Amino acid sequence: MILINLLPHREERRKRRKAAFFTGLGIAAAMGLVVVGLWYTVLEQLTSTQRARNDFLNGEIKKLDIQIKDIATLKAEIEALKARQKAVEDLQTDRNIPVYLLNELVKQTPEGVYLTAIKQADQVVTVSGVAQTNERVSEFLRNTLYNSPWLERPELVEIKAANVKEAKGDQRRLFDFSMRLTLKRPQAASPAASGASAPAAAARKS
């Protein structure tokens, strides 16, 4: 017996293929949406994590900014205290400078040199005196240049010979001189201060 299919089989097969295609397309679209959703979720999580880190870093930076401001304020206060301390030390030193000056001149003046006048203008001291020889004046200049913590930059202004009449009536040849010195503050004033405890007696000896 021969069976004859009178249905339009080609049309049915075309419909099945079209249905399978759309089914596959729907499944692919659904899988694509799932992948996109997962990726979006991961990105959101990463973004949220990074945002939390950024917020934490910003908070720490603000704390550090406050600490830096506090440190800057402390540094300014420390510098102000140092400036006050230096001003007080300078005032203390300036008050005792005449004592140190006289004591230093006594220590650095060699034998055969007699000081007749001392004049101070700010940090410049002008000294006048009489010396037995030129070598004594040179020694005085060297002493104030190399050996004194309070005197520096000695400069001979003038030196000239002078005849001085002694008590016996004889004339003696001496040298009148004038020199300039500059006062300085040594790094440690304590040795100079300890040496200035008896300046009046030393000045009387001079």
C-alpha positions, 0 to 999 in steps of 0.5 A: 500500500502506498501512502501519499502525504498530502500536507505541505511538508516544505512549508511545515519544515520552513516553519519549524526552522524559523521557530528554531531560529527565533528560539535560538535567537531568544536564548542568545539574547537572554544569555547576552542580557545575563552576561551584560547584567553580570558585567554591569554588577561587577562594574558597579561593585568595583566602582563602589569599592573604588569610591569607598577607597577614594572617600577613605583617602579623602578623609585621611588627606583632610586629617593630614591637612589638619595635622600639617596646619597644626605642625605649621602653627607649632613651627611658627610658635617655635620660631617666635619663641626662638626669636624672643629668646634670641632678643632676650639674649641679645639684650642681655649681651648688649647690656654687658658689652661695655664690661666685656669690651673693657675686659677684652681690651685689657687682655689684648693690650700688650706691655708698652701700650697705654690706652688714652681714649675709647669711643663706641658707636654701635658695633664700631669701637675707636681706640686711641693710645700711646705705644713705646714702639711700632712693634707694640702697636702691631702686636696689639693689632694681631692680638685683637685679630686672632685672640679675641672672641669679642673683637674683630677686623682691627684697622689702624687709622693713624700712627705718628711719632711724638716726643713726650717730656718725662718728669726728669726733663728728658724727652722720650720718643713715643708713638700716638696711634688710633685704631678701629675695631668691630664688636662681635658676639661670640657663639658661646658668651659664657667663657667671656662672661666668666672672664668678665667677673673682675673687669673693673680691677683689670681696667684699673690695672690698665 
